[in-house]
């Protein structure tokens, strides 16, 4: 059922009252009015706008994409807009998006692309996704091995591969934002690595938001990029996913992105994720990962942009002897909310996982949220799982809400988790001062090095240097007075 079809189930306005009687209501339900009762009018209006924009700008979609849109539409019929009363959004205020005039970007950009000409030279091979649309003129895929496919799902000619994709599209169902992406994604960008293939160079995915509004305008252009990474048995690929907002530090827009990753048996995916959107933007990101037996998935994340930035990570180990490593660093230098919600499900023996989350809040109005859940189920015997969250608050009114959560049902496991929230420790500063280094220099050194433990997980040295310089540039003017 399309979202517009729901109108037939919604109650009509009351008819004029009979003389001397009560108003009458026309009965319009062709089936029990469950959907109408549970539906959120605001969500339906937004979803219909996305649905109409896609219908007007695209041809007949391939079966997996149509399946995605149908499932997402059905989900949105009974999904309300999240509020602070909902536990997953208890500390995440989405009213910035809710109160804006959201409108979709309906066409791939064709003008002013000269300012992005340097994208093709950043990482090779690479693709550029502008406002949710893959732009071939800014992409360079010449160095990919034979058998690897990177491109739009609608351009895929292989019937066999199309059938494989159909098995994995929407196997996992996320929240409202996941479903909005499913309705509004103009296409799916597919990254396919065949069995036993190793891609030597990392693949760059550069997401740029060109359609933006000025602060205070209430207008919020939305893009819905969606990527499926399918790596078959024994395959190996590195992915660098980067989100930027173009010129204008406080421009307003909404990037509502989804990446699904399927890691086959014995395969490996090294995933680098960098988010440096405008400080006036909304950035909502879903990453869903399914891992086969003896596979490896490594995620290294740095997030510094967005007025509202939320990353939802869901990883499920689907076989034994599986390795998952998640490392993230978030930085809030202004009136920003940096939010990471993660869930790791271990279902099989001898699973291994490590999660490190670090955040710096350097502004009195800055906020950060970490809700990390590690679920070790009954069959996940001999699991080794560790989780650590460390938060550094540099202003008295800076806020961080941390909720590490370790659920263990198996009885033969090695699991640990911990969390720490503080300013810099006095004994650390004393160590520097005892060696002739003044307090101000010592604080700078400790603050700049706080993120180093995460940055060093990036597999590419050039990328490490780039992120290190970014953090140093952002932090220097944001340091409290006297530092």
C-alpha positions as CSV (number, residue, x, y, z in Angstrom):
1,X,0.0,0.0,0.0
2,X,1.3,3.4,-0.9
3,X,1.2,6.1,1.7
4,X,-1.3,8.2,-0.3
5,X,-3.6,5.3,-0.2
6,X,-4.0,5.7,3.5
7,X,-6.3,8.7,2.9
8,X,-9.1,6.2,2.2
9,X,-8.7,4.9,5.7
10,X,-8.6,8.3,7.5
11,X,-11.9,9.7,9.0
12,X,-13.5,12.4,7.0
13,X,-14.5,15.7,8.6
14,X,-17.8,15.8,10.4
15,X,-20.8,16.5,8.2
16,X,-23.1,19.5,9.1
17,X,-25.4,18.7,12.0
18,X,-29.0,17.7,11.3
19,X,-31.5,20.3,12.5
20,X,-31.8,19.8,16.2
21,X,-29.4,16.8,16.1
22,X,-25.7,15.9,16.6
23,X,-23.1,16.1,13.8
24,X,-22.7,12.9,11.7
25,X,-19.5,11.3,10.6
26,X,-19.3,9.5,7.3
27,X,-18.1,5.9,7.6
28,X,-15.1,5.5,5.3
29,X,-13.2,2.5,6.6
30,X,-13.0,-0.4,4.2
31,X,-11.3,-2.4,6.9
32,X,-10.8,-2.0,10.7
33,X,-9.4,1.5,11.3
34,X,-6.2,0.3,13.1
35,X,-3.9,2.1,10.7
36,X,-5.7,5.4,11.0
37,X,-5.6,5.2,14.8
38,X,-1.9,4.4,14.9
39,X,-0.8,6.8,12.1
40,X,1.0,10.0,12.7
41,X,-0.3,12.7,10.4
42,X,3.1,14.6,10.4
43,X,5.0,11.4,9.4
44,X,2.5,10.6,6.7
45,X,2.7,14.1,5.2
46,X,6.5,13.9,5.1
47,X,6.5,10.4,3.7
48,X,4.0,11.3,1.0
49,X,6.1,14.3,0.0
50,X,9.1,11.9,-0.4
51,X,7.1,9.4,-2.2
52,X,5.7,11.9,-4.6
53,X,9.1,13.4,-5.3
54,X,10.5,10.0,-6.2
55,X,7.5,9.1,-8.4
56,X,8.0,12.4,-10.3
57,X,11.7,12.1,-10.9
58,X,12.5,8.4,-11.5
59,X,11.5,5.7,-13.9
60,X,10.3,2.1,-13.0
61,X,12.6,0.9,-10.2
62,X,14.3,-2.5,-10.1
63,X,12.5,-5.1,-8.0
64,X,14.8,-4.8,-4.9
65,X,14.3,-1.0,-4.8
66,X,10.5,-1.4,-5.2
67,X,10.6,-4.0,-2.4
68,X,12.4,-1.5,-0.2
69,X,9.9,1.2,-0.9
70,X,6.9,-1.0,-0.2
71,X,8.3,-2.3,3.1
72,X,9.2,1.2,4.2
73,X,5.8,2.6,3.3
74,X,4.1,-0.1,5.3
75,X,6.3,0.6,8.3
76,X,5.6,4.3,8.2
77,X,1.8,3.8,8.4
78,X,2.2,2.9,12.1
79,X,5.4,4.7,13.1
80,X,5.1,7.9,15.1
81,X,7.6,10.8,15.2
82,X,10.0,10.1,18.1
83,X,9.7,12.1,21.2
84,X,11.7,12.5,24.4
85,X,9.3,10.0,26.0
86,X,10.6,7.2,23.8
87,X,13.6,5.6,25.4
88,X,15.8,5.5,22.3
89,X,15.3,9.3,22.0
90,X,15.3,10.2,25.7
91,X,18.3,12.4,25.3
92,X,18.0,13.2,21.6
93,X,15.7,16.2,20.8
94,X,14.6,15.9,17.1
95,X,12.3,19.0,17.3
96,X,14.8,20.9,15.1
97,X,13.8,18.6,12.2
98,X,10.2,18.3,13.3
99,X,9.6,22.0,13.3
100,X,11.3,22.7,9.9
101,X,9.8,22.8,6.5
102,X,11.3,19.6,5.0
103,X,11.4,19.3,1.3
104,X,13.3,16.6,-0.8
105,X,16.0,17.3,-3.3
106,X,14.3,15.9,-6.4
107,X,17.0,16.0,-9.1
108,X,20.6,15.1,-9.4
109,X,22.7,18.3,-9.5
110,X,23.9,19.6,-12.9
111,X,25.2,23.0,-12.1
112,X,28.0,24.5,-10.0
113,X,29.8,21.1,-9.9
114,X,33.1,22.8,-10.8
115,X,33.6,23.6,-7.1
116,X,33.7,19.9,-6.5
117,X,36.2,19.0,-9.2
118,X,38.8,18.0,-6.6
119,X,36.6,15.1,-5.3
120,X,37.7,12.7,-8.0
121,X,41.4,13.2,-6.9
122,X,40.8,12.7,-3.2
123,X,40.8,8.9,-3.0
124,X,41.0,6.5,-5.9
125,X,38.9,4.6,-6.7
126,X,36.0,6.8,-5.5
127,X,32.4,7.8,-6.2
128,X,30.7,11.2,-5.5
129,X,27.1,11.2,-4.2
130,X,25.7,14.7,-4.3
131,X,22.4,15.3,-2.5
132,X,21.7,11.6,-2.6
133,X,22.5,11.1,-6.3
134,X,25.5,9.4,-7.7
135,X,27.4,11.8,-10.1
136,X,29.5,9.8,-12.5
137,X,31.5,12.8,-13.8
138,X,33.0,13.3,-10.3
139,X,33.7,9.6,-9.8
140,X,36.7,7.5,-10.7
141,X,36.4,3.7,-10.7
142,X,39.1,2.8,-13.1
143,X,41.3,0.9,-10.6
144,X,38.7,-1.6,-9.4
145,X,39.5,-5.3,-10.0
146,X,37.5,-7.4,-12.5
147,X,34.2,-8.6,-11.1
148,X,33.7,-5.8,-8.6
149,X,30.7,-3.6,-9.3
150,X,30.2,-0.1,-7.9
151,X,27.2,1.8,-9.2
152,X,23.5,2.4,-9.2
153,X,21.3,-0.6,-8.6
154,X,19.1,0.6,-11.6
155,X,22.2,0.2,-13.8
156,X,22.9,-3.4,-12.8
157,X,22.5,-5.8,-15.8
158,X,23.3,-9.1,-14.0
159,X,20.1,-11.0,-13.2
160,X,22.0,-13.3,-10.8
161,X,23.5,-10.4,-8.8
162,X,20.1,-8.6,-8.8
163,X,18.6,-11.7,-7.2
164,X,21.4,-11.7,-4.5
165,X,20.7,-8.1,-3.8
166,X,17.0,-8.9,-3.3
167,X,17.8,-11.2,-0.5
168,X,19.5,-8.5,1.6
169,X,17.5,-5.4,0.9
170,X,15.5,-4.6,4.1
171,X,16.5,-7.8,5.9
172,X,16.8,-5.5,8.9
173,X,14.2,-2.9,9.9
174,X,15.3,0.3,11.7
175,X,13.4,3.2,13.1
176,X,11.4,6.0,11.5
177,X,14.5,7.6,9.8
178,X,15.4,4.2,8.3
179,X,12.0,3.9,6.8
180,X,11.9,7.5,5.6
181,X,15.2,6.8,3.7
182,X,13.6,3.6,2.2
183,X,10.7,5.7,0.8
184,X,12.9,8.7,-0.3
185,X,16.1,7.1,-1.7
186,X,16.3,7.8,-5.4
187,X,18.3,4.6,-5.9
188,X,20.6,2.2,-4.1
189,X,24.4,2.5,-4.6
190,X,25.7,-1.1,-4.7
191,X,29.2,-2.0,-3.8
192,X,29.7,-5.7,-4.7
193,X,32.9,-7.7,-4.1
194,X,32.8,-11.3,-5.5
195,X,34.1,-14.4,-3.7
196,X,37.8,-14.4,-2.9
197,X,38.4,-10.9,-4.4
198,X,40.7,-8.5,-2.6
199,X,40.3,-4.8,-3.4
200,X,43.8,-3.4,-2.7
201,X,43.0,0.3,-2.5
202,X,40.2,1.7,-0.3
203,X,37.0,2.8,-2.0
204,X,36.1,6.4,-1.3
205,X,32.4,7.3,-0.9
206,X,32.1,11.1,-0.7
207,X,28.7,12.5,0.2
208,X,28.2,16.2,-0.4
209,X,25.2,18.4,0.4
210,X,24.9,21.1,-2.2
211,X,21.2,22.1,-1.7
212,X,21.2,24.1,1.5
213,X,19.2,26.9,3.1
214,X,20.3,29.8,5.3
215,X,20.0,29.7,9.0
216,X,16.7,30.9,10.3
217,X,14.8,30.2,7.1
218,X,13.0,27.1,8.5
219,X,13.6,25.4,5.2
220,X,15.3,22.0,5.4
221,X,16.2,20.3,2.2
222,X,16.5,16.5,2.7
223,X,18.6,13.9,0.8
224,X,18.3,10.2,1.3
225,X,21.5,8.4,0.1
226,X,21.4,4.6,0.5
227,X,24.3,2.2,0.0
228,X,24.5,-1.6,0.1
229,X,27.9,-3.2,0.5
230,X,27.9,-6.9,-0.4
231,X,31.2,-8.8,0.1
232,X,31.1,-12.5,-0.6
233,X,33.0,-15.3,0.9
234,X,36.7,-14.5,1.4
235,X,36.4,-11.0,-0.1
236,X,38.3,-8.0,1.3
237,X,37.6,-4.2,0.9
238,X,38.3,-1.0,2.6
239,X,35.7,1.8,2.5
240,X,36.1,5.4,3.3
241,X,32.7,7.1,3.9
242,X,32.9,10.9,4.2
243,X,30.1,13.4,4.6
244,X,30.7,17.1,3.9
245,X,28.5,20.1,3.5
246,X,30.2,22.3,1.0
247,X,30.7,26.0,1.7
248,X,28.9,27.7,4.7
249,X,29.5,26.7,8.2
250,X,25.9,27.2,9.4
251,X,23.9,26.2,6.3
252,X,20.8,24.1,7.0
253,X,19.9,20.8,5.4
254,X,19.2,17.2,6.4
255,X,21.2,14.2,5.3
256,X,19.2,11.0,6.1
257,X,21.6,8.2,5.2
258,X,21.6,4.4,5.3
259,X,24.4,1.9,4.7
260,X,23.8,-1.8,4.8
261,X,26.9,-4.1,5.0
262,X,26.9,-7.8,4.3
263,X,30.2,-9.5,5.2
264,X,30.4,-13.1,3.9
265,X,32.1,-16.0,5.6
266,X,35.8,-15.3,6.0
267,X,35.5,-11.9,4.4
268,X,36.8,-8.5,5.8
269,X,35.4,-5.0,5.6
270,X,37.5,-2.1,7.0
271,X,35.1,0.8,7.3
272,X,36.2,4.4,7.9
273,X,33.5,7.0,8.5
274,X,34.1,10.8,8.8
275,X,31.3,13.3,9.3
276,X,32.1,17.0,9.0
277,X,28.7,18.4,8.0
278,X,27.7,22.0,8.5
279,X,27.0,23.1,12.1
280,X,23.5,24.0,11.0
281,X,22.7,20.6,9.5
282,X,20.8,17.5,10.7
283,X,22.7,14.3,10.1
284,X,21.0,11.0,10.7
285,X,22.9,7.9,9.8
286,X,22.1,4.2,10.0
287,X,24.8,1.5,9.6
288,X,23.5,-2.1,9.6
289,X,26.0,-5.0,9.4
290,X,25.5,-8.7,9.0
291,X,28.7,-10.8,9.5
292,X,29.2,-14.4,8.4
293,X,31.4,-16.9,10.2
294,X,35.1,-16.0,10.6
295,X,34.5,-12.6,9.1
296,X,36.0,-9.3,10.2
297,X,34.3,-5.9,10.4
298,X,36.2,-2.8,11.6
299,X,34.5,0.6,11.9
300,X,36.5,3.7,12.7
301,X,34.4,6.8,13.1
302,X,35.0,10.5,13.6
303,X,32.1,12.9,13.8
304,X,32.5,16.6,14.3
305,X,29.6,18.3,12.3
306,X,25.9,18.8,12.5
307,X,23.6,20.7,14.8
308,X,22.0,17.3,15.3
309,X,24.1,14.3,14.5
310,X,22.9,10.8,15.3
311,X,24.6,7.5,14.2
312,X,22.7,4.3,14.7
313,X,25.0,1.2,14.4
314,X,23.5,-2.3,14.4
315,X,25.9,-5.3,14.0
316,X,24.9,-8.9,14.1
317,X,27.4,-11.8,14.2
318,X,25.7,-14.6,12.1
319,X,28.4,-17.2,12.6
320,X,31.2,-18.4,14.9
321,X,34.8,-17.1,15.2
322,X,33.6,-13.6,14.1
323,X,35.5,-10.4,14.9
324,X,33.9,-6.9,15.3
325,X,35.8,-3.8,16.2
326,X,34.1,-0.4,16.7
327,X,36.1,2.8,17.4
328,X,34.4,6.2,17.5
329,X,35.4,9.8,18.4
330,X,32.8,12.6,18.6
331,X,33.5,16.3,19.0
332,X,31.0,19.0,20.0
333,X,32.5,22.5,19.7
334,X,29.2,24.5,19.7
335,X,25.5,24.2,20.2
336,X,25.6,20.6,18.9
337,X,24.3,17.2,19.8
338,X,26.5,14.3,18.9
339,X,24.7,11.0,19.4
340,X,25.8,7.4,18.9
341,X,23.4,4.5,19.4
342,X,24.9,1.1,18.9
343,X,23.8,-2.5,19.2
344,X,26.0,-5.5,18.8
345,X,24.4,-9.0,18.8
346,X,26.6,-12.0,19.3
347,X,24.7,-15.3,18.6
348,X,27.5,-17.9,18.0
349,X,30.5,-19.4,19.8
350,X,33.9,-17.7,20.0
351,X,32.8,-14.3,18.9
352,X,35.2,-11.4,19.6
353,X,34.3,-7.7,19.9
354,X,35.8,-4.5,21.1
355,X,34.1,-1.1,21.2
356,X,35.8,2.2,22.1
357,X,33.8,5.4,22.3
358,X,35.4,8.8,23.1
359,X,33.9,12.2,23.1
360,X,35.0,15.8,23.8
361,X,32.4,18.5,24.6
362,X,34.1,21.9,24.4
363,X,31.1,24.2,24.6
364,X,28.7,25.1,27.4
365,X,25.7,24.3,25.1
366,X,27.3,21.2,23.6
367,X,25.8,17.7,24.2
368,X,26.8,14.1,23.5
369,X,24.9,10.8,23.9
370,X,26.2,7.3,23.9
371,X,23.9,4.3,24.2
372,X,25.9,1.2,23.6
373,X,24.3,-2.3,23.9
374,X,26.2,-5.5,23.6
375,X,24.0,-8.6,23.7
376,X,25.6,-12.0,24.2
377,X,23.0,-14.7,23.6
378,X,22.9,-18.2,25.0
379,X,24.7,-19.9,22.1
380,X,27.6,-17.4,22.1
381,X,29.8,-19.4,24.4
382,X,33.5,-18.5,24.8
383,X,32.7,-14.9,23.6
384,X,35.2,-12.2,24.4
385,X,33.5,-8.8,24.4
386,X,34.8,-5.5,25.7
387,X,33.3,-2.0,25.7
388,X,34.8,1.3,27.0
389,X,33.4,4.9,26.9
390,X,35.4,7.9,27.9
391,X,34.0,11.5,27.8
392,X,36.0,14.7,28.3
393,X,34.0,17.8,29.3
394,X,35.8,21.1,28.9
395,X,33.1,23.5,30.1
396,X,31.1,23.4,33.4
397,X,27.7,23.2,31.6
398,X,28.7,20.7,28.9
399,X,26.5,17.6,28.9
400,X,27.0,14.0,28.1
401,X,24.6,11.1,28.7
402,X,26.2,7.7,28.7
403,X,24.4,4.4,28.8
404,X,26.8,1.3,28.3
405,X,24.7,-1.9,28.4
406,X,26.0,-5.4,28.5
407,X,23.4,-8.2,28.4
408,X,24.9,-11.7,28.9
409,X,22.9,-14.9,28.7
410,X,25.7,-17.3,27.9
411,X,27.7,-18.6,30.9
412,X,31.2,-19.2,29.4
413,X,32.2,-15.7,28.4
414,X,34.8,-13.0,29.0
415,X,33.1,-9.7,29.0
416,X,33.7,-6.2,30.4
417,X,32.5,-2.6,30.0
418,X,33.3,0.7,31.6
419,X,32.6,4.4,31.4
420,X,34.4,7.6,32.6
421,X,33.3,11.2,32.4
422,X,35.6,14.0,33.6
423,X,37.7,17.0,32.8
424,X,41.4,16.5,32.6
425,X,42.9,14.8,35.7
426,X,45.1,16.8,38.0
427,X,47.8,14.1,38.2
428,X,48.1,14.2,34.4
429,X,48.7,18.0,34.5
430,X,51.1,17.6,37.4
431,X,53.1,15.1,35.4
432,X,53.7,17.7,32.7
433,X,54.3,20.6,35.2
434,X,56.9,18.5,37.1
435,X,58.9,18.4,33.8
436,X,58.9,22.1,33.2
437,X,55.9,22.3,30.9
438,X,53.4,25.0,31.8
439,X,49.8,24.2,32.6
440,X,48.3,25.7,29.4
441,X,50.6,23.8,27.1
442,X,50.0,20.6,29.1
443,X,46.2,20.9,28.8
444,X,46.4,21.5,25.0
445,X,48.7,18.5,24.6
446,X,46.3,16.2,26.6
447,X,43.2,17.5,24.8
448,X,44.6,17.1,21.4
449,X,45.9,13.6,22.2
450,X,42.6,12.4,23.6
451,X,41.3,11.4,20.2
452,X,44.6,9.8,19.1
453,X,43.6,6.3,20.4
454,X,40.7,6.3,17.9
455,X,42.4,8.1,15.0
456,X,45.2,5.5,14.9
457,X,42.6,2.9,14.0
458,X,42.2,4.4,10.6
459,X,44.1,2.0,8.3
460,X,45.4,4.7,6.0
461,X,48.2,7.0,7.3
462,X,47.2,9.9,5.0
463,X,43.6,9.7,6.4
464,X,45.0,9.7,9.9
465,X,46.9,12.9,9.3
466,X,43.9,14.5,7.6
467,X,41.6,13.7,10.6
468,X,44.2,14.8,13.1
469,X,44.6,18.2,11.4
470,X,40.8,18.6,11.2
471,X,40.4,18.0,15.0
472,X,43.3,20.3,15.8
473,X,41.8,23.1,13.6
474,X,38.4,22.7,15.2
475,X,39.6,22.4,18.8
476,X,42.0,25.3,18.9
477,X,39.4,28.2,18.9
478,X,37.0,26.1,21.0
479,X,39.3,25.6,23.9
480,X,38.2,27.3,27.1
481,X,39.8,30.5,28.1
482,X,43.1,30.1,29.8
483,X,44.0,26.9,28.0
